[in-house]
Amino acid sequence: MIYIVPNMKRIPKEILIAELQRIAREQKLDSISKTTLAKYSTIGRKSFKTSFGSWNNAVIAAGLKPNLAVQPSGYKRAKIPLHLRDAVTKRDNHRCCICHASPATDPNIELQFDHIYPVSKGGTTTYDNLWLLCDKCNRAKLNYTPLEIMAMAKWHLMKCAEREEQLKGAKKRPFDPADHFQKMLKLAQKEL
Ligand SMILES: [Zn+2]
């Protein structure tokens, strides 16, 4: 057991890590919750948040499994600000990023903002972590592994960035998707 000097403002990270490892060792645990900490330690959970940013960060730093039973603070799905919605919609061309369905051509299509890396696992509400999906693809996502989803999203974002670049660089001659597609087709045919 570590006894902390009351006026010690910030407990060194090494001590905090050692404390978590001690509890894990003594209680034979591979993950520690805040409740377990309160039971077996004199160090308050705030000290861990101050030093590591979050409880789970501290647990991971101690070489233990992240504490998934306890939702990290700020888990509640953040509202997507309007400017972000606009930017993502524009970037994704008002289409589903997986099947390319658009409400413009099919009124039954409902587009949704989806977090590429889930909020429940620490994903953020940022431009790079959001994409548009139709409700069908959003539901079907459960059939993909997280790795496959990340790969699809990475490819999509890369293509969007390429298009942005082309739009910026082609002031004299506007980017023509049909022309671009023809070029891609020719290249693909050459490959075959
Ligand atoms: Zn779709």
Residues whose N, C-alpha, C, O or C-beta is under 5 A from the ligand:
A	BS01	ZN	C96 I98 C99 H100 A101 C134 C137
